[in-house]
Amino acid sequence: MTTPGHDAGRYRAAHLHQPNGWLSPGYLEIDAAGTIVAVGADRPPGWTDGEVRRLDGYVVPGMANLHSHAHQRGMAGRVEGVPGGAGRDDFWSWRTRMYAFVAALGPDQLQAIAAQAYLEMLRAGFTAVGEFHYLHHDRDGRPYANPAELSGRIAAAADEVGIALTLLPALYTQGGIGKPPADAQRRFVHVDLDAFLRLVERLLVGATDNPLRRVGVAPHSLRAVSPEQLAHLTAAMAEVAPAAPIHIHVAEQVGEVEECLAGLGARPIEWLLANAPVGPRWTLIHATHCTVAERRGIAASGATVGLCPITEANLGDGLFPLPGYHRDGGAWGIGTDSNVAIGLAEELRTLEYGQRLHHRRRNVLVTAGSATTEHPGRLLFDLAVSGGARAIDQPMGTIRPGMRADLVELDPEAAPLTGHEPRTVLDGWVFGAGGGVVRNVMVAGTWVVRDGHHPQEDAVLERFRTAVRSL
Ligand SMILES: [Zn+2]
């Protein structure tokens, strides 16, 4: 476990990211609680040479990964190829294979796989993760003696490697609209909504006094939760934790849109906007199949869209109408979702390239005339970093006083950044590919990655190998 504020003190960054550009150099001070207490362009009076630590790279805010299913890291690349005899492979056949993988997973294996996933996230530049956690029960579908056993393992994995965590226990009660759960879903299902709410309350209590922990809820989807249960859950959360984030998968697949039209008489986003108290605390994961009216409705509601570009590409989901949503002023962030690959620059690159391929032009979101909007690397990073932080309710996403000191230092000598200046350096990161860009990563005032390495990476990888080989 890491101690917040371990590397507290005074820093001079050669280039410090700010919402309106860069400070070159920029000065910042971090207190013993791991909070940023001062930021400025000038060295404050009284700071002596000996005490100021120098960072000679580009320092940007840590990114929030707003949507993860950590256990799926253990099946990366293992469910490619068309299953024997099947004519095609799609989201639904992928899901069947994912269920088979989940059926065997025990608590130790879950923790080992999650620790590896979280460590890789840190090395990529994510300093917090929103874990949409639906695996609750033992292999036979019965609750563990401690009903929070697997949520606890997720939290333990995050603590081990030092990433901030927003735990989003998922409510899952049915196998499709109006359908009983399938046997393969037995580990996810809460028949008793009150038991689920007791789990949430227990997790909320466990997060008190932990500066890296937040707790919200995730009604899994309109397929997995009935309208009555969704209403009950949102009303209960308004009582116990009114500021807590609420995440839901929505409109990822055309099949889901059709099921919703047949079962609820409306498209999933349309139904949600009309029937649930969707607002700034809400994050709609995917929202892929979205009409113009739905797109405008999400933006107007103040909710965040959780885009998971690599997973959406891997699963053949489709493309979210990002340019229009951007013009509407809608908020969004990024998630690594299935964790088939874990990369920050890679998520933003995949997002941008999907839009370029679809619209057959380059630079689909940028606006000329401003240093923060005319380059796609910078624009995509800034939008994702602010939307993501808000979606998982973590005090991060901007380098300013009062925020937690979650920082990422990019190596100015890395090949993709060579020849860049502050104005274009994030284009180098997002589009230049190649490794070695993320040099140091700080969470709450403690360096958890130094020179690209995490102190526990060998041990965590060894446990991951053992866990995955046993499955
Ligand atoms: Zn998901």
Residues whose N, C-alpha, C, O or C-beta is under 5 A from the ligand:
A	BS01	ZN	D337
